[in-house]
Amino acid sequence: MNLSVKPVLTGEKTVLRPFTESDADGIWQLIQDPEVVRFTFEPSTELTPERLRSWYATRADQCDRLDLAVTDPATGELLGEVVLHEWDPTARSCTFRTLIGPRGRGRGIGTEATRLIVGYAFEQLGLHRIQLEVYGHNHRARRVYEKVGFVVEGVRREAQLRDGEWVDDVLMAILDHEWAALTATAR
């Protein structure tokens, strides 16, 4: 498996492409959205445009993770990101995370972006397992993951204090043979 190759993955509603340093400004705009912050970042995370510029400038150079920009195919507008990280070559597994900003929501873009990267991970990279954690109260993301085929494996109850309320962490995963069965029935 080679995560140093950064592909362009094209769907009907979105194009996933490698990040460039210039994408930091677009990400900065996305993370101004309260819903992105609520469901994506730890409360203690301190982000600045400079830190984002430094981070996104190096994404294409990483050989142990795959960070791709989620973009609008008609305009090229940056709508979010999808990431495979925490690669375990022995277990052939990765952790998945995504961020979709307000202009990408409600259009099926998150679902398609997730399907594109999951398909690439299983069909091109040869992964066996992809896992993720999602806040229990992030119903929109959970629905996307379920539509793609992720299965709830466990819940860490009241694991985090968010906005003064305890929230669950939900562990979900999909296996290569589950993905193969889903895509075979979709044909």
C-alpha positions as CSV (number, residue, x, y, z in Angstrom):
1,M,0.0,0.0,0.0
2,N,1.3,3.4,-1.0
3,L,-0.2,6.5,0.6
4,S,2.4,8.7,-1.0
5,V,0.4,8.7,-4.2
6,K,-2.2,11.5,-4.0
7,P,-4.9,10.7,-6.5
8,V,-7.7,12.7,-8.0
9,L,-11.0,10.9,-7.5
10,T,-13.9,12.2,-9.6
11,G,-17.6,11.7,-8.9
12,E,-20.8,13.3,-10.2
13,K,-21.1,15.8,-7.3
14,T,-17.5,16.2,-6.2
15,V,-13.9,15.9,-7.1
16,L,-11.3,14.8,-4.5
17,R,-7.9,16.2,-5.2
18,P,-4.6,16.7,-3.4
19,F,-4.3,19.7,-1.1
20,T,-2.1,22.7,-1.9
21,E,-0.9,25.4,0.4
22,S,-3.4,27.8,-1.1
23,D,-6.2,25.7,0.2
24,A,-5.5,26.9,3.7
25,D,-7.5,30.0,3.2
26,G,-10.5,28.0,2.1
27,I,-10.2,25.7,5.1
28,W,-9.9,28.8,7.3
29,Q,-13.3,29.9,5.9
30,L,-14.9,26.5,6.5
31,I,-13.8,26.3,10.1
32,Q,-15.5,29.6,10.9
33,D,-18.8,27.7,10.7
34,P,-20.0,26.8,14.2
35,E,-21.2,23.3,13.1
36,V,-17.8,22.4,11.7
37,V,-16.2,23.4,15.0
38,R,-18.8,21.6,17.0
39,F,-18.4,18.3,15.3
40,T,-14.8,18.3,14.2
41,F,-12.4,19.9,16.6
42,E,-11.5,19.4,20.2
43,P,-12.4,22.5,22.3
44,S,-8.8,23.2,23.1
45,T,-7.7,23.3,19.4
46,E,-6.1,26.6,18.5
47,L,-6.1,27.2,14.8
48,T,-4.7,30.2,13.0
49,P,-4.4,30.9,9.2
50,E,-0.6,30.5,9.6
51,R,-0.9,27.1,11.2
52,L,-3.3,25.9,8.6
53,R,-1.1,27.2,5.8
54,S,1.9,25.2,7.2
55,W,-0.3,22.1,7.7
56,Y,-1.9,22.0,4.2
57,A,1.4,22.9,2.5
58,T,2.8,19.5,3.7
59,R,-0.2,17.2,3.0
60,A,1.0,16.1,-0.4
61,D,4.4,15.1,1.1
62,Q,3.0,12.7,3.7
63,C,3.5,9.0,2.9
64,D,1.6,7.6,5.9
65,R,-1.7,9.4,5.3
66,L,-4.0,10.6,2.5
67,D,-5.6,14.0,2.8
68,L,-7.8,15.1,-0.1
69,A,-9.7,18.3,-0.7
70,V,-13.4,17.9,-1.4
71,T,-14.3,20.3,-4.3
72,D,-17.2,21.3,-6.4
73,P,-16.6,19.9,-10.0
74,A,-18.2,22.9,-11.7
75,T,-16.5,25.7,-9.8
76,G,-13.5,24.1,-8.1
77,E,-14.7,25.6,-4.8
78,L,-13.2,23.9,-1.7
79,L,-16.1,22.3,0.2
80,G,-14.2,20.2,2.8
81,E,-11.7,17.4,3.2
82,V,-11.5,13.6,3.5
83,V,-8.6,11.9,5.3
84,L,-7.2,8.5,5.8
85,H,-4.7,8.5,8.7
86,E,-3.3,6.4,11.5
87,W,-2.3,3.8,8.9
88,D,-1.4,0.4,10.3
89,P,0.4,-1.6,7.6
90,T,0.3,-4.9,9.5
91,A,-3.5,-4.7,10.0
92,R,-4.0,-3.0,6.6
93,S,-6.2,-0.5,8.3
94,C,-6.7,3.3,8.6
95,T,-8.8,5.7,10.4
96,F,-11.1,8.0,8.4
97,R,-12.3,11.5,9.1
98,T,-14.1,14.1,7.1
99,L,-15.1,17.8,7.3
100,I,-17.8,19.3,5.0
101,G,-18.5,23.0,5.2
102,P,-21.9,24.6,4.9
103,R,-21.8,25.0,1.1
104,G,-21.3,21.3,0.7
105,R,-24.1,20.1,3.0
106,G,-27.5,18.8,1.9
107,R,-26.3,18.0,-1.6
108,G,-25.0,14.4,-1.2
109,I,-21.4,15.6,-1.5
110,G,-20.4,14.1,1.9
111,T,-21.8,10.7,1.0
112,E,-20.2,10.7,-2.5
113,A,-16.8,11.9,-1.1
114,T,-16.9,9.2,1.5
115,R,-17.8,6.5,-1.1
116,L,-15.0,7.7,-3.4
117,I,-12.2,7.6,-0.8
118,V,-13.5,4.3,0.8
119,G,-13.7,2.7,-2.6
120,Y,-10.2,3.9,-3.4
121,A,-8.9,2.6,-0.1
122,F,-10.3,-0.9,-0.6
123,E,-10.0,-1.3,-4.3
124,Q,-6.7,0.5,-5.0
125,L,-4.8,0.5,-1.7
126,G,-5.8,-3.0,-0.5
127,L,-7.0,-1.9,2.9
128,H,-8.8,-4.5,5.0
129,R,-10.5,-2.1,7.5
130,I,-11.4,1.5,7.8
131,Q,-12.6,2.9,11.1
132,L,-13.8,6.2,12.4
133,E,-15.2,7.9,15.5
134,V,-18.1,10.2,15.4
135,Y,-19.9,12.2,18.1
136,G,-23.2,10.5,19.0
137,H,-25.1,13.7,18.4
138,N,-23.7,14.2,14.9
139,H,-26.7,12.6,13.2
140,R,-25.9,13.9,9.7
141,A,-22.4,12.3,9.7
142,R,-23.7,9.1,11.2
143,R,-26.3,8.8,8.5
144,V,-23.7,9.3,5.8
145,Y,-21.4,6.7,7.3
146,E,-24.3,4.2,7.5
147,K,-25.3,4.8,3.9
148,V,-21.7,4.1,2.8
149,G,-21.7,0.8,4.8
150,F,-20.0,1.6,8.1
151,V,-21.3,-0.4,11.1
152,V,-21.4,0.7,14.7
153,E,-19.0,-1.4,16.7
154,G,-19.2,0.3,20.0
155,V,-20.1,3.5,22.0
156,R,-17.9,5.2,24.6
157,R,-20.7,6.7,26.6
158,E,-20.5,10.3,27.7
159,A,-16.8,10.3,26.7
160,Q,-16.5,14.1,26.1
161,L,-17.8,17.3,27.5
162,R,-18.9,19.5,24.5
163,D,-20.7,22.8,25.0
164,G,-21.5,21.9,28.6
165,E,-23.1,18.6,27.7
166,W,-21.7,15.0,27.8
167,V,-21.6,13.3,24.4
168,D,-20.9,9.8,23.3
169,D,-18.1,8.7,20.9
170,V,-19.4,6.2,18.5
171,L,-16.9,3.8,16.9
172,M,-17.8,2.6,13.4
173,A,-16.0,0.6,10.8
174,I,-16.3,-1.1,7.4
175,L,-14.3,-4.1,6.2
176,D,-13.1,-4.9,2.7
177,H,-15.5,-7.9,2.2
178,E,-18.4,-5.8,3.4
179,W,-17.5,-3.1,0.8
180,A,-17.2,-5.7,-1.9
181,A,-20.6,-7.1,-1.1
182,L,-22.2,-3.6,-1.1
183,T,-20.6,-2.6,-4.4
184,A,-21.5,-6.0,-6.1
185,T,-25.2,-5.5,-5.2
186,A,-25.1,-1.9,-6.5
187,R,-24.1,-3.0,-10.0
